[in-house]
Amino acid sequence: MDKEYIKAKLSNLPHEPGSYQMKDVHGEIIYVGKAKDLHARVNQYFVGAHDFKTSKMVRNIEDFDFIVTRSEKEALVLEINLIKKYRPKYNIMFIDDSSYPYIKITREKYPRMMIARDTKKDRKARYFGPFPDATAARDTLRILQGIYPLRRCTVMQDKVCLYYHLGQCLGPCEYPVDEHVYEEMTSGIASFLNGDTDDVEKDLTQKMYAASEALEFEKAAEYKQMIDSIHMVIDKQMIEMDRRGTRDVFAWYADRGYLAIQGFLVRNGIVLNKEFRLQPLYGEAMDEFISFLIQYYEDHPKPNEIVLPQEIDADMVSELLGVRVFQPQKGYRNKLIAMCVENAKKQLDLKFNVVERQEQMTADAVAELSRLAGRPMQRVELFDNSHISGKFTVAACVVYNDGLPEKKSYRLYKLHTGNSDVDSMKEVIYRRYFRILKDNGVKPDGILVDGGYTQIQAAKEIIDALGMDIRIMGLVKDDKHSTNALMDTDGTLKDIDRNSGLFFLLTRMQDEVHRVAIGYHRKLRAKAQTKSILDEVEGIGPKRKRALLKHFGNFTGLKNATVDQIAEVVPQDTAAKVYEVLHEEE
């Protein structure tokens, strides 16, 4: 960092609202923040003492940019957009790519019921949830499918399927069904998923007793199992009886350089789910909390209302999200806020030591790797190849930044150099770093090769030819295939303490690159194995392929057919080509 340059730039910052972007030595944005006063906020990073987390980020700052806005609200919107665009390493932890499962009922003439995670793809459908995990959603779906026989097939067939014969579908594909029947079923499902299970339990209990009296004990046992499943799956733990709609409740607690955010997703008085995030705190706690809220509702359905603590600018959040915001001082909602704060505090206290210890171990491991390499090794790339007798040869490149995987930078390669591991290594190294040079991409500090001396030399030959200065080291395994040393380009071994953080970090890295390479290899192999011979016939696409297999039942039936019989499904000239391909070997 050029301290004089930074000092001069800081002195010229305006006292206006806006967004600031911290950059590292490669010019990449590593943190995005917003401020009511840019001059005051950005200067805070470079003066005074900070906790370990903020100090670590500041050490990585080489430069910064800023954008002035007309208001703090505009600065917040800009901050969110920049985070979504650049996904900075110190902001990214607040973006949750996971999504909760919902039960979805389609708006069709004959509705279907299924598990869905993307609630924006089909906005006409009705969604119920969220469920805490996929198991809870599947169990609930299984119960409902046993009670309400909605159709299962994605595309309506010409004849009824097995579900009809099992009594789990009314068979609208073949038999007329009154639409009001489906309206009643979907209404019953909605009541059930909103917590009103009494009518369903009563009906199942009556059926259980009736089956028992008729000596149909297996059927009675099935009804009993369904009743037990309802008690187990549907959460009956009421906070307080309150049937006035749905709401999300969020609050935070900050301490020791960390921010804990707790949320309760309340539906008709029932806590259906909980949200908890514990992340390092690099800015103001309230600003980070608001940023989290805006990002959270980018990917999650909005409730009727959001309940937030008193300190928040409710009007700004409400305007940005388009949802009513309540800031209670007493009553039921205030109890929920108090529960959130208390849970956030307890969770932070519970998890802080573990998280801190893990992060410290990772930081120590990166420092030890840098010491052994004789230079900084913050950004490291690993390579691994996978093939079977020279077929489906692939390579994977995984990237670790400060000891953490940077999955957006992973790359997969189909190789063309056969089964020679040395040639494969040369090819993937060349393709990776020629592209980085061509596109002016981010160059790593080091390369870790999962192989011996010959692999290291192969990588070095290419890197030297490209004129790049990148440290290359190899992961050396013992007879139990565990990494126990690093090898330098001259063949020197550097032992690793098996109890050190570096040993566990390198093991995680090695497992990750191997997993990615094997996964890609298996994907290509499975795709090739499932490829049909019909894919080679001109004029046969997915639709005609399905039509042929449906008409003849399977490949054997198709192969035994004459050209004229095949021509009943596809044009005569295409039928002749199909027949020819199927009988080429004969």
Residue pairs with C-beta under 8 A, 6 or more apart in sequence:
1 61
1 62
5 63
6 46
6 63
6 64
7 46
9 64
10 39
10 42
10 43
10 46
13 38
13 39
13 42
13 43
13 66
14 38
14 39
14 68
15 37
15 38
15 39
15 40
16 37
16 38
16 68
16 69
17 34
17 35
17 36
17 37
17 38
17 68
17 69
17 70
17 71
17 72
17 74
17 75
18 34
18 35
18 38
18 66
18 67
18 68
18 69
18 75
18 78
19 32
19 33
19 34
19 35
19 66
19 67
19 69
19 75
19 78
19 79
19 82
20 32
20 33
20 34
20 35
20 38
20 41
20 42
20 64
20 65
20 66
20 67
21 29
21 31
21 32
21 64
21 65
21 66
21 67
21 82
21 86
21 88
22 29
22 30
22 31
22 32
22 33
22 45
22 57
22 61
22 64
22 88
22 90
23 29
23 30
23 61
23 62
23 63
23 64
23 65
24 30
24 60
24 61
24 62
25 60
25 62
26 442
26 443
27 62
27 63
28 86
28 88
28 442
29 82
29 86
29 88
30 57
30 60
30 61
30 88
30 89
30 90
31 57
31 61
31 88
31 89
31 90
31 91
31 282
32 79
32 82
32 83
32 86
32 88
32 91
33 41
33 79
33 282
33 283
33 287
34 72
34 75
34 76
34 78
34 79
34 287
34 291
35 41
35 42
35 75
36 72
36 75
38 66
38 68
42 64
42 66
45 54
45 58
45 61
46 58
50 58
51 256
51 257
52 257
53 257
53 258
53 280
53 281
53 282
54 257
54 281
54 282
56 363
57 90
57 282
67 78
69 75
69 78
72 316
73 316
73 319
73 320
76 290
76 291
76 294
76 316
76 320
77 294
77 320
79 291
80 291
80 294
80 295
80 298
83 91
83 92
83 94
83 95
83 291
83 295
84 95
84 295
84 298
87 95
87 408
89 401
89 402
89 406
90 280
90 282
91 291
93 277
93 279
93 280
94 277
94 279
94 288
94 291
94 292
94 295
95 295
96 277
96 295
96 296
96 299
99 117
99 118
99 299
99 300
100 117
100 129
100 130
100 131
100 132
100 273
100 300
101 115
101 116
101 117
101 129
101 130
101 131
101 133
101 134
101 136
101 137
102 115
102 116
102 117
102 119
102 127
102 128
102 129
102 130
102 131
102 137
102 301
103 113
103 114
103 115
103 116
103 127
103 128
103 129
103 131
103 137
103 140
103 141
103 144
103 193
104 113
104 114
104 115
104 116
104 119
104 122
104 125
104 126
104 127
104 128
105 111
105 112
105 113
105 125
105 126
105 128
105 150
105 186
105 189
105 190
106 112
106 113
106 114
106 122
106 124
106 125
107 124
107 125
107 126
109 172
109 179
110 150
110 151
110 156
110 172
110 177
110 182
111 150
111 151
111 182
111 185
111 186
112 150
112 151
112 152
112 153
112 154
113 141
113 144
113 145
113 148
113 150
113 189
114 141
115 134
115 137
115 138
115 141
116 122
116 125
116 127
119 127
119 300
119 301
126 186
126 190
127 301
128 189
128 190
128 193
128 194
129 137
129 193
129 272
129 273
130 265
130 272
130 273
130 300
131 137
131 140
131 272
131 273
132 272
132 273
132 274
136 233
139 229
139 232
139 233
140 193
140 233
140 234
142 229
143 226
143 229
143 230
143 233
144 189
144 192
144 193
145 152
145 168
146 168
146 226
147 188
147 200
147 204
147 226
148 185
148 188
148 189
149 163
149 167
149 168
149 169
149 170
149 185
150 169
150 182
150 185
150 186
151 163
151 169
151 170
151 172
151 173
152 161
152 163
152 168
152 169
153 161
153 163
153 173
156 172
156 173
157 173
158 173
158 174
159 173
159 174
160 169
160 171
160 173
160 174
160 175
161 169
161 173
163 169
164 170
164 171
164 174
170 177
170 181
171 177
188 199
188 200
191 199
192 200
192 234
194 267
194 268
195 234
195 236
195 267
195 268
195 269
195 270
197 230
197 234
200 230
201 227
201 230
204 223
204 226
204 227
204 230
205 223
205 227
207 223
208 220
208 223
208 224
208 227
209 220
211 217
211 219
211 220
211 223
212 220
235 270
235 271
235 272
236 270
237 270
237 271
238 269
238 270
239 266
239 269
239 270
239 271
239 335
239 336
239 339
240 269
240 332
240 335
241 269
242 268
242 269
242 332
243 268
243 269
245 268
245 303
245 304
245 305
246 266
246 267
246 268
246 303
246 304
246 305
247 266
247 303
247 304
247 305
247 306
247 307
247 326
247 333
248 263
248 264
248 265
248 266
248 303
248 305
248 306
248 307
249 263
249 264
249 266
249 306
249 307
249 308
249 333
249 336
249 337
249 339
249 340
250 261
250 262
250 263
250 275
250 289
250 293
250 306
250 307
250 308
250 340
251 261
251 262
251 263
251 308
251 309
251 337
251 340
251 341
251 344
252 259
252 260
252 261
252 262
252 285
252 286
252 289
252 309
252 341
252 344
253 259
253 260
253 262
253 341
253 344
253 345
253 348
254 260
254 281
254 285
255 345
255 348
255 352
256 352
257 280
257 281
258 278
258 279
258 280
258 281
258 348
258 352
258 355
259 277
259 278
259 279
259 280
259 281
259 285
259 288
259 289
260 276
260 277
260 278
260 344
260 345
260 347
260 348
261 275
261 276
261 277
261 278
261 279
261 289
261 292
261 344
262 274
262 275
262 276
262 340
262 341
262 343
262 344
262 347
263 274
263 275
263 276
263 340
264 271
264 273
264 274
264 275
264 336
264 339
264 340
265 271
265 272
265 273
265 274
265 275
265 303
266 272
266 336
274 343
275 296
276 343
276 344
276 347
277 292
278 347
278 348
278 351
278 352
278 355
279 288
280 359
281 288
282 288
286 311
286 312
289 312
290 312
290 313
290 316
290 317
293 306
293 308
293 317
293 321
294 317
294 320
294 321
297 321
297 323
302 321
302 322
302 323
303 323
304 323
304 324
305 323
305 324
305 325
305 326
306 317
306 321
306 323
306 324
306 325
306 326
307 325
307 326
307 327
307 328
307 333
307 336
307 337
308 314
308 317
308 325
308 326
308 327
308 337
309 327
309 337
309 341
310 327
310 329
312 325
312 327
314 325
314 326
314 327
315 325
317 325
318 324
318 325
326 333
328 334
328 337
361 501
361 504
362 402
362 403
362 404
362 501
362 505
363 402
363 403
364 501
364 502
365 403
365 500
365 501
365 502
365 504
365 505
366 377
366 378
366 402
366 403
366 505
368 500
368 501
368 502
369 377
369 380
369 446
369 502
369 505
369 506
370 376
370 377
370 378
372 473
372 486
372 494
372 502
373 446
373 471
373 473
374 471
375 445
375 446
375 471
376 445
377 445
377 446
377 471
378 401
378 402
378 445
379 399
379 400
379 401
379 402
379 442
379 444
379 445
379 446
380 399
380 400
380 444
380 445
380 446
380 447
380 448
380 509
381 397
381 398
381 399
381 400
381 432
381 444
381 446
381 447
381 448
382 397
382 398
382 400
382 447
382 448
382 449
382 450
382 509
382 510
382 512
382 513
383 395
383 396
383 397
383 425
383 428
383 429
383 432
383 447
383 448
383 449
383 450
383 459
383 513
384 395
384 396
384 450
384 513
384 514
384 516
384 517
385 393
385 394
385 395
385 415
385 421
385 424
385 425
385 428
385 517
386 392
386 393
386 394
386 395
386 396
386 517
386 518
386 520
386 521
387 393
387 394
387 415
387 419
387 424
387 521
388 521
388 525
389 419
390 418
390 419
392 521
392 524
392 525
392 528
393 414
393 415
393 416
393 417
393 418
393 419
393 424
394 412
394 413
394 414
394 415
394 517
394 520
394 521
394 524
395 412
395 413
395 415
395 424
395 425
395 427
395 428
395 517
396 410
396 411
396 412
396 413
396 513
396 516
396 517
396 520
397 410
397 411
397 412
397 413
397 428
397 432
397 513
398 405
398 410
398 509
398 512
398 513
398 516
399 405
399 406
399 409
399 410
399 444
400 406
400 509
403 505
405 512
409 442
410 516
411 432
412 516
412 520
413 427
413 428
413 431
413 432
414 524
415 424
415 427
415 428
416 427
417 423
417 424
417 426
417 427
418 424
421 451
421 454
421 455
422 454
422 455
422 458
423 458
425 449
425 451
425 455
425 458
425 459
426 458
426 459
426 461
426 462
429 447
429 458
429 459
429 462
429 463
430 462
430 466
433 443
433 462
433 463
433 466
433 468
433 470
434 466
435 441
436 442
436 443
437 466
437 468
443 468
443 470
444 470
445 470
445 471
446 470
446 471
446 472
446 473
447 459
447 463
447 470
447 471
447 472
447 473
448 473
448 474
448 475
448 506
448 509
449 455
449 456
449 459
449 472
449 473
449 474
449 475
450 474
450 475
450 510
450 513
450 514
451 474
451 475
452 474
452 476
452 487
453 474
453 487
453 491
455 474
456 472
456 473
456 474
456 487
456 489
457 489
459 472
460 472
460 489
463 470
463 472
472 489
473 486
473 487
473 488
473 489
474 486
474 487
475 483
475 486
475 487
475 506
475 510
476 483
476 484
476 485
476 486
476 487
476 493
477 483
477 484
478 484
482 507
483 496
483 503
483 506
483 507
483 510
484 495
484 496
484 498
485 493
485 494
485 495
485 496
486 493
486 494
486 496
486 506
487 493
487 494
488 494
496 502
496 503
496 506
497 503
532 545
533 581
533 582
534 540
534 545
534 548
534 578
534 581
535 545
536 581
537 574
537 577
537 578
537 581
538 574
538 577
539 570
539 571
539 573
539 574
539 577
540 548
540 570
540 574
540 577
540 578
544 569
544 570
544 574
547 569
547 570
548 558
548 566
548 569
548 570
548 578
549 555
549 558
551 568
551 569
552 558
552 561
558 566
558 578
558 582
559 582
559 583
561 579
562 579
563 572
563 575
563 576
563 579
564 575
566 575
566 578
566 579
567 575
569 575
570 578
